[in-house]
Amino acid sequence: MKKSKALLFIVLMLSVPLSAMAESLGNSIIIYFDYSENIVTDGLDVDAVSSASVAEGPGVRDIGNLLVMVDLIEQRSGAAIYPLHITEKYAPMYMDMVDGARADKENDRQFTFEESLPDLSDVDTVFFGSPIWWYDMPQPVVNFFQQVDLSGKRFMYFSINRGSGNSGVIERLKEFQPGLTVAAEYSLDAMQTNESAAEEFNAWLDSLSR
Ligand SMILES: Cc1cc2nc3c(=O)[nH]c(=O)nc-3n(C[C@H](O)[C@H](O)[C@H](O)COP(=O)(O)O)c2cc1C
């Protein structure tokens, strides 16, 4: 199933109304880093290039579950969306870039982004989504946090993992954002269907409005 159809399917399946959540969040933005949006796709059939949670494991997945989470937050909160796109993309096949991502972290590589940084001056709530790489944030995410100031924002961190949960990410975040208060955090196990991921993540979103 193509990405757009898969998204529509999830929307219809869940038909989640905008909840009281939107009012309590104020002006909100979803900033996220997704592997499938940061790979070289020249000459490749994009639908054939899968992120890990699409390519393997039980059940059938149509899109990576990080994008399922982004989509649900957008539907329920009406938040603006700001994807992080690095200028020098990763290798298209997942296994080819695993060692490279570790070297990037060890060498404190400095990635640059295609878009200028978002203007957060009027933003009250920041949802930030990322995969967990090497028990940490991907290096482009580190670079992003080195360049913005999130102090005073209501900060909601969500990630996708394959076993290690959020690891030490929240503590690490504070290295770059000492004024940051994390209002809520969540990590989704990548190895599940889009539908079960959506159900699980919706329950977390519900808990934010209570
Ligand atoms: C370079 C790299 C390092 C990773 N390290 C971890 C890790 O430390 N802990 C973990 O649970 N998953 C790890 N993973 C798995 C990712 O969290 C997994 O790819 C992601 O949850 C699935 O998202 P995706 O479908 O967008 O790839 C790693 C993946 C990559 C590519």
The ligand as an ORCA input file, in Angstrom:
! r2SCAN-3c Opt
* xyz 0 1
  C      22.265      3.503     13.540
  C      21.175      2.836     14.299
  C      21.348      2.602     15.648
  C      20.295      2.057     16.405
  N      20.436      1.912     17.743
  C      19.378      1.503     18.487
  C      19.448      1.444     19.918
  O      20.452      1.780     20.524
  N      18.353      1.023     20.588
  C      17.203      0.641     19.960
  O      16.255      0.280     20.637
  N      17.109      0.694     18.613
  C      18.154      1.107     17.873
  N      18.056      1.197     16.516
  C      16.793      0.842     15.903
  C      15.992      2.087     15.644
  O      15.510      2.628     16.849
  C      14.898      1.708     14.678
  O      15.461      1.790     13.407
  C      13.723      2.577     14.754
  O      13.113      2.421     15.987
  C      12.757      2.209     13.671
  O      12.431      3.360     13.044
  P      12.418      3.376     11.485
  O      11.381      2.422     11.055
  O      12.074      4.783     11.173
  O      13.812      2.965     11.081
  C      19.090      1.702     15.762
  C      18.959      1.905     14.383
  C      19.982      2.477     13.661
  C      19.793      2.723     12.193
*
